């Protein structure tokens, strides 16, 4: 059992030797790559050694059981521990999403419902910001278009973590948030107290670590500049500082106007464009690999309705995993971990099932 682990143990030893060489750190990109892979393998190595140790203890206890009742009494306990250790190691051996360790660019966009949808988009942004704070992540608003009532027609925020462990990566935990989030509540604009349904779309993009990681031909870009505008269309400034970048091969378009200078908006736009192109490339890979596609419950677009937030009942329900709880007020304040964990567990089980097929 677990014969395939030996190759990973050898890889772990080789990486540790590389990380022990000061010359490796002259190439920061290589050092980060090795650090991430080491963090992923650390858990597997630790889990394997635990499984191996319990196996040896169980074999010894069985051999001595006939002569010593104390050893016989240990056998059931060790068998239970071995089963748990094997289950943990099996889950760690599930092939991971290659983007799990990456930071993300999170986009939230008000959907059907007008001003109420924009206000809900702002509530979702606050929920994600609070959740990020609880995990020690940093957030940075890249672009935002506010509505007249203080919500967001759309907003893009970068979320950055500090762990090299892919299991603790920002994308590993937020990738399941992509899709349509539906809200049921009485809008602030509703004078009759009637419950309305509106929605906001969320898109989660793995961020490219370095510009050099994704080669974009400048001849493939069409860049337009125009005057920035704010809520209601009023002019923000008198210079053509807003930038629209079109990637001609894919048709991906990014517009940026929050910064005061054209250069700053272009840099922010390229940051988002690289993330969208990376996501586009991964979609193509997923489509070519139908087994992998079926094993993942994350979505790269806003077309799938994934969750309902019912304020009158204080209820949150995830339509993919079946998760339901009556603590919506806490969830909206950032207590999102149980909801996310339900998606992670469902995805892991789907991957396990795919391996067995």
Protein Blocks (a to p, Z undefined) as FASTA:
>chain_A
ZZlmmmmmmmmmmmmmmmmpmklmmmmmlmmmmmmmmmmmmmmmmmmmmmmmmmmmmmmm
mmmmmmmmklmmmmmmmmmmmmmmmmmmmmmmpccdfklmpccdddddddehijmmmmmm
mmmmmmmmmmmmmnopacddfbdcddfkopafbdcdddddfbfblklpmklmmmmmgccd
ddddddfklmnopacddddddddddddfblklpccdfklpccdddddddehhiafbfcdf
bccdddfknopacddfkbmbfklmmmmmmmmmmmmmmmmmmmmmmmmmmmlmmmpcbdfb
fkbcfbdcdfklopacdfknopacdflkmmmnopamlmmmmmmmmmmmmmmmmmmZZ
